[in-house]
Amino acid sequence: MTEGCEHTKKGKNAGPKRTDVCEKCVEEKTRWVNLRYCASCGNVGCCDSSPRRHARKHFETTKHPVIGPVVGEDWLYCFVDDATV
């Protein structure tokens, strides 16, 4: 893990909107591995280990840089700086 970046130092601004599903995967009838939430708006998407990588696609569309795990862990990851805290 790295020490983070300016984006992750801002912390968690928003909690997950919904914690039990990746809504895009449900719409597409695909599966996910783990869920990630956007620290900027709370959007929940599937992780990079999932086939569709919806959390990353959310970043690519919105430019919201920081995600975190929905349950079970306590860290933040910045797509822009490839940094985890």
N, C-alpha and C positions, 0 to 999 in steps of 0.2 A: 504494500500500500504506500501511496505517496502522501505528502502532507496536505494535499488539496490545492485549491486555487481560490481566486477571488469569488468565483461563483459558488463554491461549496461553503465558503466562510460565511455567506449570507444565511445559511441554514435552511431549515424547512419552513417555507412560507405557507404551504398548503398541505393538508393531509389528503389521503386518497378519497375520491368521491364514492367509490364502490370497491369493496375489498375482495369479493369472491370470484370475479370473472374478468377476463379480457373481453370487453364488449365487441371489439372488432373480430376476435376469434369466434365468438358466438355467432355473429352475423355471417361469417365466412364458413362456419361449420368446420373449423380447424381446432387443434389442441394447443395448449401452452404448457410450458415447464414451470415457470415462476412468474409472478406479477411484480411490476414496478410502477411506482407512482411518480408523476411529475411534481417536483417541489414548487413550481410556479403556479400551476392551476389545479392540481389534484387529479388530472387525467390518469387512468390506470390502463396499462398496456402490458403485453407479454415481453419477457426478457430476450436477450440476444441468443440464448440457448433454445428458444422456441422457434419453430419453423418460420413464422411470419414477422417476428421482431417488431411488434407494434409500438413498443416504448421508443425504440430508435426512430421509427417512422414518424412518431409524434414530434420528436426533436427536429428531424429534418424538415418537417412542415412548419412548426411554430418557432423554432430556434430557442425553445425553453431548454437551457443547458443541463439542469440537474435532475437526477432521478434517485429514488431510494426504494428499498424493498417494502412491500405492502405488509408482510408479517414475518416474524421470526428472527430478524436481524436488525442491526442499527448501524447503517452507513449511508453515505451519499456518494454518488458518482457524477462527474462532470464529463459530458460528451466532448465539449470544446477543448478542454485541457487534458483529457484522458487521465483524470485524477480521482482518487477515491479517498474518502476520510471516514 
